[in-house]
């Protein structure tokens, strides 16, 4: 089944959404293309039904494409049963009630990084750039990871000529420490948290926490800075502690991504999504990321050949939602 026939089977249009901790992105897949993309702040709505209702109202007003009757929503959280609670967002809702509220014939939910993984085979060369490694091995496993409001993790496995996307919560695996400075940060964080996950540091709030923790370790009082400001000062060379925080962030991401690549045997490449890394621009390629990614002792050479790609596509998870209708992937069908 082609993407065009997916839309035909969906009543000529397919509603897709990528709902994260901060933003909810909506679009309509129609005639083999994505249309009417809108981004809303999750904090402005009580839940996905309210945000989608607003979007559909605007869609009807614009009148450019048909109003969809079938939908796929990617959400940043685990999908265990009808009750869905987002990890870094106060939204807690019923999948079935959401479908009924939107008067949809069919609504499926999938993890946001499952959706991102499904988009990877469709990425154009201009929608990614490579950071080290060699050429990917055809049909080999692919790892997907990305820091944003949280830390998403997924992957793709090739089976019987088709891609299977994984659903997991790898961002909540324990944060590894290698360097003495990293260990000091982890020890300091353990005084506040019973479990220090990778996501505790590798996300927007995590970068801010890392910056403050480094200052506390040095006994220095610092102003409270947003992650964007920490990044700006680091890249422009204005603040040595901001620079250290960003360097450590990249090194830790490399360590965690390297662990994921080893776990999946991801010789098809590692893809980095999320909103943080693309904002680092050219710095990311010369940051400690790649060295940390490869620093796995006897398996250094194994990792040295694995290419890492930074995803620069604007709405990849929306495309992944479209793919979910024709690819085997974990999902929750709203009753």
Secondary structure, DSSP 8 states (H G I E B T S, - for coil): --HHHHHHHTTS-EEEEEE-SSEEEEEEEETTEEEEEEEEEGGGSSSHHHHHHHHHHHHHHH-SS---SEEEEEESS---SSEEE-TTS--EEEHHHHHHHTT-SEEEEEEHHHHHHHHGGG--GGGEEE-SS----TT--EEEEEESSSEEEEEEEEETTEEEE----GGGSB----SHHHHHHHHHHHTT-S--BHHHHSSHHHHHHHHHHHHHHTT-------HHHHHHHHHTT--HHHHHHHHHHHHHHHHHHHHHHHHHT-TT-EEE-SSSGGGGTTHHHHSTHHHHHH--GGGHHHHHTS-EEEE--SSHHHHHHHHTTTS-B--EE--
